[in-house]
Amino acid sequence: MRKRVRAALAVAIATTVLFSTVVGANAAVPTDTSGLREAVTADAIMDHLAELQKIADNNGDTRASGTPGYDASIDYIEELLVAAGYEVTRQNFLFNSFRELSEPVFEQVEPTAVTYVPNVDFFTAEYSGSGDVTEPLQAVDLVLPPGPTASSSTSGCEMEDFADFVEGNIALIQRGTCDFSVKAHNAFVAGAAGVIIFNEGQEGRTETLAATLGDTFADNLPVIGTSFEIGNDLAALLEAGEVVIHLATDTLIELDVPTQNLFAETPTGRDDRVVMAGAHLDSVPAGPGINDNGSGSAALLELALQIADSGIEPRNSIRFAWWGAEEAGLVGSQRYVDSLTKSEAKDIELYLNFDMIGSPNYARFVYDGDGSAFGIKGPTGSAAIEEVFEEYFASQDLASEPTAFDGRSDYDAFITAGIPAGGLFTGAEDNKTADQVPLYGGLSTFDGEAVAYDPCYHQACDSLDPIGDGADADLYEALNDAYDGALEYLGVISNVNTTGLEEMSDAVAHAVLLYAMSTGSVSGTGQASDQTMAAQGERLGAQFRR
């Protein structure tokens, strides 16, 4: 049951100072956020996730943009927000949708029969064409061992790389330098029957590659992404002789599919100093998207309801956003930012992004606004946002660490436009390290294998019943045990860690209220790092583009 804390919150905010955080050049803002944090509970968020799961169950097991499941998800959130008194609007737009019609195949036929596992050893590249081919493999301008820095390889980036390519072969291409769509298109022009792109090999670029070709890619051939290890092994086999590969993808791309963004704004607060908080609402077509990104969407919904229920009147307007077509390449958030006038963009003080905040094997990641950890900084003001989250976690005796502003979620359009941004993330397909286990709990290995932050990332098992939807039962039971039952909801192991969800949603509530009550400014200047992915033309959506 949702807590009713109007009086307690009002008293706490008026009389108690727990946090005094610098959010602008000269602005120290004392705000007690404890009442709101207490009101926003993991139990209530999980109840919203149950509704999103029910929607997926009734609509083909997905909530992807352009499907009835997504439309029903928007309807559910909108109904609650209207009843709570928010000014609710929708933004319509079109996008090109992508989905797989059947399970892809990646097999080594010669010299040794090897079958690779979909969504573990390889992913179908988003917007790949269809095809079923069994042909010799041919390496294309590989750099092995890999160069010392990312994008040392230019494999497949120029037609000259395919000068000796045999028409009808399958191209083995290494990540690096140019967009995957360029590599795949050049291979298509050279007569390739299919394309395998493997990760480049430097630290942070070894895992199984989830690539996107972008929604304008039109070459009809199968394209997959795989890990550095598998690509490197195949390249070594090619040095010794012929390698024959069986590659099959079965996909559908639909053009100009209608979908929507949803916005809810507080009826009070300065409209020339808007605090935005957003999460993408759509899932991938493969599943219900309960962690990615039901977790962020449901947390923002519960926060909005508790702010309304408490009677908080923010000094600055709060604008909540639920984005559509994020999984198609950040389309909804980009459409929104592109639609803003210069004056409207200037009125947005900052944007806070919450994409996956309940990963079952979670860590507490804060976007690296100042660029000190990854060399990719956000616009002026982003460093202060990072500091707000870091100081909050420190105040709760909780560890946190930075994650790169690599353009992989909906903040990308905002930082490109010079709007300060920040946010939280609990991890996706990358593996938890042994050093992180003492900080966040969970598992770095199980049965001799590395364990991802979210083992069901972009799969059907990203649900409230991952074991029933195909996840490794032993692994999920071990994760649940490692977290003392925190993955359980109504007696069933879910793909959401309620301990992590509670911690992260508290941080969400803290930051949103802190900035909503601020008298200072964190205005952006457009001075984002020259190394931002946006500056390099690297639009990274649900999957990597480069």
GUVEXKOL-987367 format. One record per residue (C-alpha): residue in three letters; x, y, z. Coordinates in nm, 2 decimals, padded with zeros to 4 digits. Example, Ala and Ser with C-alpha at 12.3 -4.5 7.8 and 13.67 -1.06 7.14 Angstrom:
! residues 2
ATOM  aa     xx     yy     zz
ATOM ALA  01.23 -00.45  00.78
ATOM SER  01.37 -00.11  00.71
END
This chain:
! residues 546
ATOM  aa     xx     yy     zz
ATOM MET  00.00  00.00  00.00
ATOM ARG  00.13  00.34 -00.09
ATOM LYS  00.23  00.55  00.21
ATOM ARG  00.04  00.87  00.27
ATOM VAL  00.29  01.12  00.41
ATOM ARG  00.17  01.47  00.31
ATOM ALA  00.21  01.61  00.66
ATOM ALA  00.54  01.44  00.74
ATOM LEU  00.69  01.55  00.42
ATOM ALA  00.58  01.91  00.45
ATOM VAL  00.72  01.93  00.80
ATOM ALA  01.05  01.76  00.70
ATOM ILE  01.11  01.98  00.40
ATOM ALA  01.03  02.30  00.59
ATOM THR  01.22  02.24  00.91
ATOM THR  01.51  01.99  00.86
ATOM VAL  01.83  02.03  00.66
ATOM LEU  02.01  01.71  00.57
ATOM PHE  02.18  01.79  00.25
ATOM SER  02.35  02.11  00.13
ATOM THR  02.48  02.05 -00.22
ATOM VAL  02.64  02.29 -00.47
ATOM VAL  02.43  02.27 -00.79
ATOM GLY  02.55  02.59 -00.95
ATOM ALA  02.83  02.84 -00.93
ATOM ASN  02.72  03.00 -00.60
ATOM ALA  02.41  02.81 -00.49
ATOM ALA  02.41  02.60 -00.18
ATOM VAL  02.07  02.44 -00.15
ATOM PRO  01.96  02.29  00.18
ATOM THR  01.68  02.03  00.13
ATOM ASP  01.56  01.74  00.34
ATOM THR  01.47  01.46  00.11
ATOM SER  01.42  01.19  00.37
ATOM GLY  01.04  01.20  00.38
ATOM LEU  01.01  01.16  00.00
ATOM ARG  01.27  00.88  00.00
ATOM GLU  01.07  00.70  00.27
ATOM ALA  00.75  00.74  00.06
ATOM VAL  00.90  00.60 -00.26
ATOM THR  00.93  00.22 -00.19
ATOM ALA  01.05 -00.08 -00.39
ATOM ASP  00.73 -00.26 -00.30
ATOM ALA  00.52  00.01 -00.47
ATOM ILE  00.75  00.01 -00.77
ATOM MET  00.73 -00.36 -00.80
ATOM ASP  00.35 -00.34 -00.80
ATOM HIS  00.38 -00.11 -01.11
ATOM LEU  00.61 -00.36 -01.27
ATOM ALA  00.35 -00.63 -01.21
ATOM GLU  00.11 -00.42 -01.41
ATOM LEU  00.37 -00.38 -01.69
ATOM GLN  00.43 -00.76 -01.68
ATOM LYS  00.05 -00.82 -01.71
ATOM ILE  00.04 -00.58 -02.01
ATOM ALA  00.32 -00.77 -02.18
ATOM ASP  00.15 -01.11 -02.10
ATOM ASN -00.17 -00.98 -02.27
ATOM ASN  00.01 -00.84 -02.57
ATOM GLY  00.24 -01.10 -02.72
ATOM ASP  00.50 -01.09 -02.43
ATOM THR  00.64 -00.75 -02.54
ATOM ARG  00.60 -00.38 -02.47
ATOM ALA  00.81 -00.26 -02.77
ATOM SER  00.73  00.07 -02.93
ATOM GLY  00.47  00.04 -03.21
ATOM THR  00.30 -00.26 -03.04
ATOM PRO -00.02 -00.28 -02.84
ATOM GLY  00.19 -00.36 -02.54
ATOM TYR  00.36 -00.02 -02.55
ATOM ASP  00.03  00.16 -02.61
ATOM ALA -00.12 -00.01 -02.31
ATOM SER  00.19  00.08 -02.10
ATOM ILE  00.15  00.45 -02.18
ATOM ASP -00.23  00.43 -02.11
ATOM TYR -00.15  00.28 -01.76
ATOM ILE  00.10  00.55 -01.66
ATOM GLU -00.11  00.83 -01.81
ATOM GLU -00.42  00.73 -01.62
ATOM LEU -00.24  00.74 -01.28
ATOM LEU -00.07  01.07 -01.36
ATOM VAL -00.39  01.25 -01.47
ATOM ALA -00.56  01.13 -01.15
ATOM ALA -00.27  01.27 -00.95
ATOM GLY -00.32  01.62 -01.10
ATOM TYR -00.03  01.64 -01.34
ATOM GLU -00.04  01.82 -01.67
ATOM VAL -00.01  01.52 -01.91
ATOM THR  00.08  01.54 -02.28
ATOM ARG  00.18  01.30 -02.55
ATOM GLN  00.42  01.36 -02.84
ATOM ASN  00.35  01.16 -03.16
ATOM PHE  00.63  01.05 -03.39
ATOM LEU  00.72  00.79 -03.65
ATOM PHE  01.01  00.54 -03.64
ATOM ASN  01.13  00.23 -03.82
ATOM SER  01.08 -00.08 -03.61
ATOM PHE  01.29 -00.39 -03.61
ATOM ARG  01.22 -00.74 -03.48
ATOM GLU  01.35 -01.09 -03.52
ATOM LEU  01.09 -01.34 -03.64
ATOM SER  01.29 -01.65 -03.53
ATOM GLU  01.60 -01.75 -03.34
ATOM PRO  01.92 -01.67 -03.53
ATOM VAL  02.19 -01.93 -03.61
ATOM PHE  02.57 -01.89 -03.59
ATOM GLU  02.76 -02.22 -03.64
ATOM GLN  03.11 -02.32 -03.74
ATOM VAL  03.08 -02.60 -03.99
ATOM GLU  03.45 -02.65 -04.07
ATOM PRO  03.71 -02.73 -03.96
ATOM THR  03.52 -02.83 -03.64
ATOM ALA  03.15 -02.82 -03.58
ATOM VAL  03.07 -02.56 -03.32
ATOM THR  02.72 -02.41 -03.24
ATOM TYR  02.72 -02.07 -03.08
ATOM VAL  02.44 -01.96 -02.84
ATOM PRO  02.22 -01.67 -02.94
ATOM ASN  02.21 -01.37 -02.70
ATOM VAL  02.52 -01.52 -02.52
ATOM ASP  02.79 -01.58 -02.78
ATOM PHE  02.63 -01.35 -03.04
ATOM PHE  02.35 -01.10 -03.11
ATOM THR  02.17 -01.03 -03.43
ATOM ALA  02.27 -00.67 -03.52
ATOM GLU  01.97 -00.44 -03.49
ATOM TYR  01.83 -00.36 -03.84
ATOM SER  02.01 -00.66 -03.99
ATOM GLY  01.86 -00.81 -04.30
ATOM SER  01.75 -01.17 -04.34
ATOM GLY  01.94 -01.46 -04.48
ATOM ASP  02.05 -01.82 -04.44
ATOM VAL  02.39 -01.89 -04.58
ATOM THR  02.67 -02.15 -04.54
ATOM GLU  02.98 -02.01 -04.69
ATOM PRO  03.36 -01.98 -04.63
ATOM LEU  03.47 -01.71 -04.39
ATOM GLN  03.71 -01.43 -04.50
ATOM ALA  03.89 -01.19 -04.27
ATOM VAL  03.88 -00.82 -04.36
ATOM ASP  04.18 -00.60 -04.26
ATOM LEU  04.20 -00.72 -03.89
ATOM VAL  04.44 -00.58 -03.63
ATOM LEU  04.54 -00.87 -03.42
ATOM PRO  04.66 -00.85 -03.15
ATOM PRO  04.44 -00.54 -03.10
ATOM GLY  04.60 -00.20 -03.09
ATOM PRO  04.67 -00.03 -02.76
ATOM THR  04.36  00.20 -02.78
ATOM ALA  04.00  00.18 -02.89
ATOM SER  03.94  00.22 -03.26
ATOM SER  04.30  00.12 -03.36
ATOM SER  04.13 -00.10 -03.62
ATOM THR  03.98  00.04 -03.94
ATOM SER  03.86 -00.31 -04.04
ATOM GLY  03.59 -00.28 -04.31
ATOM CYS  03.57  00.10 -04.30
ATOM GLU  03.70  00.15 -04.66
ATOM MET  03.62 -00.03 -04.98
ATOM GLU  03.99 -00.09 -05.03
ATOM ASP  03.97 -00.33 -04.73
ATOM PHE  03.77 -00.56 -04.96
ATOM ALA  04.00 -00.55 -05.26
ATOM ASP  04.07 -00.92 -05.24
ATOM PHE  03.74 -01.03 -05.10
ATOM VAL  03.58 -01.33 -05.27
ATOM GLU  03.22 -01.27 -05.36
ATOM GLY  02.98 -01.49 -05.17
ATOM ASN  03.21 -01.53 -04.87
ATOM ILE  03.11 -01.43 -04.52
ATOM ALA  03.31 -01.13 -04.40
ATOM LEU  03.48 -01.14 -04.06
ATOM ILE  03.52 -00.78 -03.95
ATOM GLN  03.66 -00.62 -03.63
ATOM ARG  03.50 -00.33 -03.44
ATOM GLY  03.67  00.01 -03.46
ATOM THR  03.67  00.36 -03.61
ATOM CYS  03.36  00.37 -03.83
ATOM ASP  02.99  00.29 -03.78
ATOM PHE  02.89 -00.08 -03.81
ATOM SER  02.65  00.02 -04.08
ATOM VAL  02.95  00.14 -04.29
ATOM LYS  03.14 -00.19 -04.24
ATOM ALA  02.83 -00.40 -04.32
ATOM HIS  02.74 -00.19 -04.63
ATOM ASN  03.09 -00.21 -04.77
ATOM ALA  03.08 -00.58 -04.72
ATOM PHE  02.75 -00.60 -04.90
ATOM VAL  02.89 -00.39 -05.19
ATOM ALA  03.18 -00.63 -05.21
ATOM GLY  02.94 -00.92 -05.25
ATOM ALA  02.95 -01.07 -04.90
ATOM ALA  02.68 -01.32 -04.82
ATOM GLY  02.69 -01.23 -04.45
ATOM VAL  02.88 -01.03 -04.19
ATOM ILE  03.03 -01.12 -03.85
ATOM ILE  03.16 -00.82 -03.65
ATOM PHE  03.36 -00.90 -03.34
ATOM ASN  03.46 -00.67 -03.05
ATOM GLU  03.79 -00.50 -03.09
ATOM GLY  03.98 -00.65 -02.80
ATOM GLN  04.09 -00.37 -02.57
ATOM GLU  03.98 -00.35 -02.20
ATOM GLY  03.61 -00.28 -02.21
ATOM ARG  03.58 -00.39 -02.57
ATOM THR  03.59 -00.77 -02.53
ATOM GLU  03.23 -00.88 -02.45
ATOM THR  02.97 -01.01 -02.69
ATOM LEU  02.89 -00.72 -02.92
ATOM ALA  02.53 -00.60 -02.94
ATOM ALA  02.55 -00.38 -03.25
ATOM THR  02.30 -00.16 -03.43
ATOM LEU  02.31 -00.07 -03.80
ATOM GLY  02.07  00.22 -03.76
ATOM ASP  01.71  00.23 -03.88
ATOM THR  01.81  00.35 -04.23
ATOM PHE  02.02  00.05 -04.31
ATOM ALA  01.87 -00.12 -04.61
ATOM ASP  02.11 -00.40 -04.73
ATOM ASN  01.95 -00.74 -04.70
ATOM LEU  02.21 -00.97 -04.56
ATOM PRO  02.26 -01.13 -04.22
ATOM VAL  02.48 -00.93 -03.98
ATOM ILE  02.57 -01.04 -03.63
ATOM GLY  02.80 -00.92 -03.35
ATOM THR  03.02 -01.15 -03.13
ATOM SER  03.29 -01.13 -02.87
ATOM PHE  03.66 -01.06 -02.92
ATOM GLU  03.74 -01.41 -02.80
ATOM ILE  03.52 -01.58 -03.07
ATOM GLY  03.64 -01.34 -03.34
ATOM ASN  04.00 -01.39 -03.25
ATOM ASP  03.96 -01.77 -03.25
ATOM LEU  03.80 -01.76 -03.59
ATOM ALA  04.08 -01.54 -03.72
ATOM ALA  04.34 -01.79 -03.59
ATOM LEU  04.16 -02.08 -03.76
ATOM LEU  04.17 -01.88 -04.09
ATOM GLU  04.55 -01.86 -04.06
ATOM ALA  04.56 -02.24 -04.06
ATOM GLY  04.31 -02.30 -04.34
ATOM GLU  03.95 -02.27 -04.46
ATOM VAL  03.67 -02.20 -04.21
ATOM VAL  03.31 -02.25 -04.32
ATOM ILE  03.03 -02.07 -04.13
ATOM HIS  02.65 -02.12 -04.12
ATOM LEU  02.48 -01.79 -04.05
ATOM ALA  02.10 -01.73 -04.05
ATOM THR  01.88 -01.44 -03.94
ATOM ASP  01.51 -01.38 -03.99
ATOM THR  01.41 -01.02 -03.94
ATOM LEU  01.13 -00.77 -04.01
ATOM ILE  01.18 -00.40 -04.06
ATOM GLU  00.86 -00.19 -04.08
ATOM LEU  00.88  00.17 -04.19
ATOM ASP  00.71  00.48 -04.04
ATOM VAL  00.55  00.31 -03.74
ATOM PRO  00.36  00.55 -03.51
ATOM THR  00.45  00.57 -03.14
ATOM GLN  00.46  00.83 -02.86
ATOM ASN  00.65  00.99 -02.58
ATOM LEU  00.46  01.07 -02.26
ATOM PHE  00.52  01.38 -02.04
ATOM ALA  00.38  01.48 -01.70
ATOM GLU  00.46  01.82 -01.55
ATOM THR  00.39  01.96 -01.21
ATOM PRO  00.12  02.23 -01.21
ATOM THR  00.34  02.46 -01.00
ATOM GLY  00.70  02.57 -01.02
ATOM ARG  00.90  02.80 -01.24
ATOM ASP  00.85  02.71 -01.60
ATOM ASP  01.17  02.88 -01.70
ATOM ARG  01.37  02.65 -01.47
ATOM VAL  01.25  02.30 -01.56
ATOM VAL  01.40  01.99 -01.39
ATOM MET  01.35  01.69 -01.63
ATOM ALA  01.37  01.33 -01.52
ATOM GLY  01.32  01.06 -01.79
ATOM ALA  01.32  00.69 -01.85
ATOM HIS  01.25  00.49 -02.17
ATOM LEU  00.92  00.30 -02.14
ATOM ASP  00.96  00.06 -02.44
ATOM SER  01.11 -00.29 -02.42
ATOM VAL  01.29 -00.48 -02.68
ATOM PRO  01.06 -00.69 -02.90
ATOM ALA  01.21 -01.01 -02.74
ATOM GLY  01.05 -00.96 -02.40
ATOM PRO  00.85 -00.75 -02.15
ATOM GLY  01.15 -00.54 -02.04
ATOM ILE  01.09 -00.55 -01.67
ATOM ASN  01.44 -00.43 -01.57
ATOM ASP  01.51 -00.26 -01.91
ATOM ASN  01.35 -00.03 -01.86
ATOM GLY  01.04 -00.11 -01.66
ATOM SER  01.25 -00.04 -01.35
ATOM GLY  01.33  00.32 -01.44
ATOM SER  00.98  00.39 -01.58
ATOM ALA  00.81  00.25 -01.27
ATOM ALA  01.04  00.43 -01.03
ATOM LEU  00.97  00.77 -01.20
ATOM LEU  00.59  00.69 -01.19
ATOM GLU  00.59  00.61 -00.82
ATOM LEU  00.81  00.92 -00.75
ATOM ALA  00.56  01.14 -00.94
ATOM LEU  00.27  01.00 -00.75
ATOM GLN  00.43  01.05 -00.42
ATOM ILE  00.53  01.41 -00.50
ATOM ALA  00.17  01.48 -00.58
ATOM ASP  00.04  01.28 -00.28
ATOM SER  00.26  01.47 -00.04
ATOM GLY  00.15  01.81 -00.14
ATOM ILE  00.51  01.92 -00.23
ATOM GLU  00.51  02.24 -00.44
ATOM PRO  00.84  02.26 -00.62
ATOM ARG  01.01  02.59 -00.68
ATOM ASN  01.11  02.47 -01.02
ATOM SER  00.88  02.28 -01.25
ATOM ILE  00.94  01.90 -01.27
ATOM ARG  00.88  01.74 -01.61
ATOM PHE  00.87  01.36 -01.61
ATOM ALA  00.93  01.19 -01.94
ATOM TRP  00.87  00.84 -02.06
ATOM TRP  01.04  00.79 -02.39
ATOM GLY  00.93  00.57 -02.68
ATOM ALA  01.15  00.39 -02.94
ATOM GLU  01.47  00.41 -02.72
ATOM GLU  01.54  00.05 -02.82
ATOM ALA  01.52  00.16 -03.19
ATOM GLY  01.82  00.40 -03.14
ATOM LEU  01.71  00.67 -02.89
ATOM VAL  01.45  00.79 -03.14
ATOM GLY  01.19  00.94 -02.89
ATOM SER  01.42  01.15 -02.69
ATOM GLN  01.60  01.28 -03.00
ATOM ARG  01.26  01.37 -03.15
ATOM TYR  01.17  01.56 -02.84
ATOM VAL  01.50  01.76 -02.82
ATOM ASP  01.48  01.83 -03.19
ATOM SER  01.13  01.97 -03.14
ATOM LEU  01.24  02.23 -02.88
ATOM THR  01.28  02.59 -02.97
ATOM LYS  01.60  02.76 -02.84
ATOM SER  01.40  02.92 -02.56
ATOM GLU  01.24  02.59 -02.46
ATOM ALA  01.57  02.42 -02.45
ATOM LYS  01.72  02.70 -02.24
ATOM ASP  01.44  02.66 -01.99
ATOM ILE  01.55  02.30 -01.91
ATOM GLU  01.79  02.33 -01.62
ATOM LEU  01.90  01.97 -01.64
ATOM TYR  01.80  01.62 -01.75
ATOM LEU  01.83  01.32 -01.52
ATOM ASN  01.82  00.98 -01.69
ATOM PHE  01.72  00.65 -01.52
ATOM ASP  01.77  00.35 -01.76
ATOM MET  01.79  00.01 -01.57
ATOM ILE  01.80  00.07 -01.20
ATOM GLY  01.70 -00.28 -01.07
ATOM SER  01.95 -00.52 -01.23
ATOM PRO  01.95 -00.85 -01.05
ATOM ASN  02.33 -00.86 -01.00
ATOM TYR  02.35 -00.48 -00.97
ATOM ALA  02.62 -00.22 -00.91
ATOM ARG  02.56  00.15 -00.83
ATOM PHE  02.68  00.34 -01.14
ATOM VAL  02.67  00.72 -01.17
ATOM TYR  02.72  00.89 -01.50
ATOM ASP  03.06  01.04 -01.53
ATOM GLY  02.96  01.41 -01.57
ATOM ASP  03.30  01.56 -01.53
ATOM GLY  03.48  01.31 -01.75
ATOM SER  03.74  01.23 -01.49
ATOM ALA  03.70  00.85 -01.52
ATOM PHE  03.64  00.80 -01.89
ATOM GLY  03.75  01.13 -02.05
ATOM ILE  03.40  01.20 -02.18
ATOM LYS  03.23  01.48 -02.00
ATOM GLY  02.89  01.63 -02.02
ATOM PRO  02.80  02.00 -02.07
ATOM THR  02.87  02.24 -01.78
ATOM GLY  02.66  02.15 -01.48
ATOM SER  02.69  01.77 -01.55
ATOM ALA  02.98  01.74 -01.30
ATOM ALA  02.77  01.90 -01.03
ATOM ILE  02.49  01.64 -01.10
ATOM GLU  02.74  01.36 -01.07
ATOM GLU  02.86  01.51 -00.74
ATOM VAL  02.50  01.51 -00.61
ATOM PHE  02.46  01.14 -00.66
ATOM GLU  02.81  01.06 -00.52
ATOM GLU  02.76  01.26 -00.21
ATOM TYR  02.42  01.11 -00.16
ATOM PHE  02.55  00.75 -00.17
ATOM ALA  02.84  00.84  00.05
ATOM SER  02.59  00.99  00.31
ATOM GLN  02.42  00.65  00.31
ATOM ASP  02.75  00.46  00.34
ATOM LEU  02.69  00.30  00.00
ATOM ALA  02.96  00.26 -00.26
ATOM SER  02.92  00.39 -00.61
ATOM GLU  03.14  00.43 -00.92
ATOM PRO  03.12  00.62 -01.25
ATOM THR  02.99  00.49 -01.58
ATOM ALA  03.08  00.65 -01.91
ATOM PHE  02.87  00.92 -02.08
ATOM ASP  02.90  00.70 -02.39
ATOM GLY  02.57  00.81 -02.55
ATOM ARG  02.40  00.47 -02.49
ATOM SER  02.08  00.61 -02.34
ATOM ASP  01.83  00.89 -02.37
ATOM TYR  02.06  01.16 -02.21
ATOM ASP  02.25  01.16 -02.54
ATOM ALA  02.02  01.41 -02.72
ATOM PHE  02.03  01.64 -02.42
ATOM ILE  02.41  01.65 -02.38
ATOM THR  02.44  01.70 -02.76
ATOM ALA  02.21  02.01 -02.72
ATOM GLY  02.43  02.15 -02.43
ATOM ILE  02.18  02.06 -02.15
ATOM PRO  02.34  01.94 -01.83
ATOM ALA  02.27  01.57 -01.76
ATOM GLY  02.33  01.29 -01.53
ATOM GLY  02.17  00.98 -01.38
ATOM LEU  02.20  00.63 -01.26
ATOM PHE  02.25  00.28 -01.40
ATOM THR  02.28 -00.07 -01.24
ATOM GLY  02.45 -00.26 -01.53
ATOM ALA  02.35 -00.45 -01.84
ATOM GLU  02.53 -00.72 -02.03
ATOM ASP  02.88 -00.66 -01.90
ATOM ASN  03.01 -00.88 -01.63
ATOM LYS  03.05 -00.80 -01.26
ATOM THR  03.41 -00.80 -01.14
ATOM ALA  03.54 -00.98 -00.83
ATOM ASP  03.63 -00.64 -00.69
ATOM GLN  03.27 -00.53 -00.71
ATOM VAL  03.12 -00.81 -00.51
ATOM PRO  03.23 -00.68 -00.17
ATOM LEU  03.09 -00.34 -00.26
ATOM TYR  02.75 -00.44 -00.41
ATOM GLY  02.70 -00.81 -00.32
ATOM GLY  02.61 -01.07 -00.58
ATOM LEU  02.83 -01.29 -00.80
ATOM SER  03.12 -01.24 -01.03
ATOM THR  03.13 -01.60 -01.14
ATOM PHE  02.90 -01.90 -01.12
ATOM ASP  02.98 -02.25 -01.22
ATOM GLY  03.31 -02.13 -01.37
ATOM GLU  03.15 -01.86 -01.59
ATOM ALA  03.14 -01.48 -01.55
ATOM VAL  02.81 -01.34 -01.44
ATOM ALA  02.66 -01.02 -01.60
ATOM TYR  02.49 -00.75 -01.40
ATOM ASP  02.17 -00.85 -01.59
ATOM PRO  02.20 -01.21 -01.73
ATOM CYS  01.86 -01.16 -01.90
ATOM TYR  01.95 -00.83 -02.08
ATOM HIS  01.74 -00.79 -02.40
ATOM GLN  01.59 -01.13 -02.36
ATOM ALA  01.25 -01.28 -02.30
ATOM CYS  01.36 -01.36 -01.94
ATOM ASP  01.38 -00.99 -01.85
ATOM SER  01.05 -01.05 -01.67
ATOM LEU  00.90 -01.12 -01.32
ATOM ASP  00.96 -01.49 -01.38
ATOM PRO  01.30 -01.52 -01.56
ATOM ILE  01.33 -01.89 -01.48
ATOM GLY  00.99 -01.96 -01.63
ATOM ASP  01.09 -01.76 -01.93
ATOM GLY  01.41 -01.95 -02.00
ATOM ALA  01.68 -01.81 -01.77
ATOM ASP  01.94 -02.04 -01.60
ATOM ALA  01.75 -02.16 -01.29
ATOM ASP  02.06 -02.25 -01.09
ATOM LEU  02.22 -01.91 -01.16
ATOM TYR  01.91 -01.71 -01.06
ATOM GLU  01.86 -01.92 -00.75
ATOM ALA  02.23 -01.85 -00.66
ATOM LEU  02.18 -01.48 -00.72
ATOM ASN  01.87 -01.47 -00.51
ATOM ASP  02.06 -01.65 -00.23
ATOM ALA  02.35 -01.42 -00.26
ATOM TYR  02.12 -01.12 -00.20
ATOM ASP  01.92 -01.29  00.08
ATOM GLY  01.60 -01.32 -00.13
ATOM ALA  01.60 -00.97 -00.28
ATOM LEU  01.51 -01.11 -00.62
ATOM GLU  01.18 -01.25 -00.50
ATOM TYR  00.84 -01.08 -00.57
ATOM LEU  00.53 -01.26 -00.44
ATOM GLY  00.73 -01.57 -00.38
ATOM VAL  00.88 -01.59 -00.74
ATOM ILE  01.24 -01.50 -00.83
ATOM SER  01.22 -01.20 -01.07
ATOM ASN  01.47 -01.02 -01.29
ATOM VAL  01.47 -00.72 -01.05
ATOM ASN  01.68 -00.69 -00.73
ATOM THR  01.45 -00.51 -00.48
ATOM THR  01.75 -00.41 -00.26
ATOM GLY  01.92 -00.24 -00.55
ATOM LEU  01.58 -00.09 -00.66
ATOM GLU  01.52  00.06 -00.32
ATOM GLU  01.87  00.21 -00.30
ATOM MET  01.86  00.36 -00.65
ATOM SER  01.50  00.48 -00.63
ATOM ASP  01.59  00.66 -00.30
ATOM ALA  01.88  00.83 -00.49
ATOM VAL  01.64  00.92 -00.77
ATOM ALA  01.39  01.08 -00.53
ATOM HIS  01.68  01.27 -00.35
ATOM ALA  01.82  01.42 -00.67
ATOM VAL  01.48  01.52 -00.83
ATOM LEU  01.36  01.69 -00.51
ATOM LEU  01.69  01.86 -00.45
ATOM TYR  01.69  02.02 -00.79
ATOM ALA  01.32  02.09 -00.78
ATOM MET  01.36  02.30 -00.46
ATOM SER  01.69  02.46 -00.57
ATOM THR  01.72  02.84 -00.60
ATOM GLY  02.04  02.80 -00.80
ATOM SER  02.11  02.72 -01.16
ATOM VAL  02.30  02.46 -01.34
ATOM SER  02.26  02.61 -01.69
ATOM GLY  02.44  02.43 -01.97
ATOM THR  02.68  02.61 -02.20
ATOM GLY  02.71  02.35 -02.48
ATOM GLN  03.07  02.29 -02.36
ATOM ALA  03.05  01.91 -02.37
ATOM SER  03.37  01.71 -02.41
ATOM ASP  03.51  01.70 -02.76
ATOM GLN  03.53  01.32 -02.69
ATOM THR  03.16  01.28 -02.64
ATOM MET  03.01  01.01 -02.86
ATOM ALA  02.77  01.26 -02.99
ATOM ALA  03.05  01.49 -03.10
ATOM GLN  03.20  01.19 -03.29
ATOM GLY  02.88  01.11 -03.46
ATOM GLU  02.85  00.79 -03.25
ATOM ARG  02.48  00.76 -03.17
ATOM LEU  02.46  00.47 -02.93
ATOM GLY  02.11  00.33 -02.86
ATOM ALA  02.00  00.02 -02.69
ATOM GLN  02.29 -00.13 -02.88
ATOM PHE  02.62  00.01 -03.00
ATOM ARG  02.64  00.18 -03.34
ATOM ARG  03.02  00.19 -03.36
END
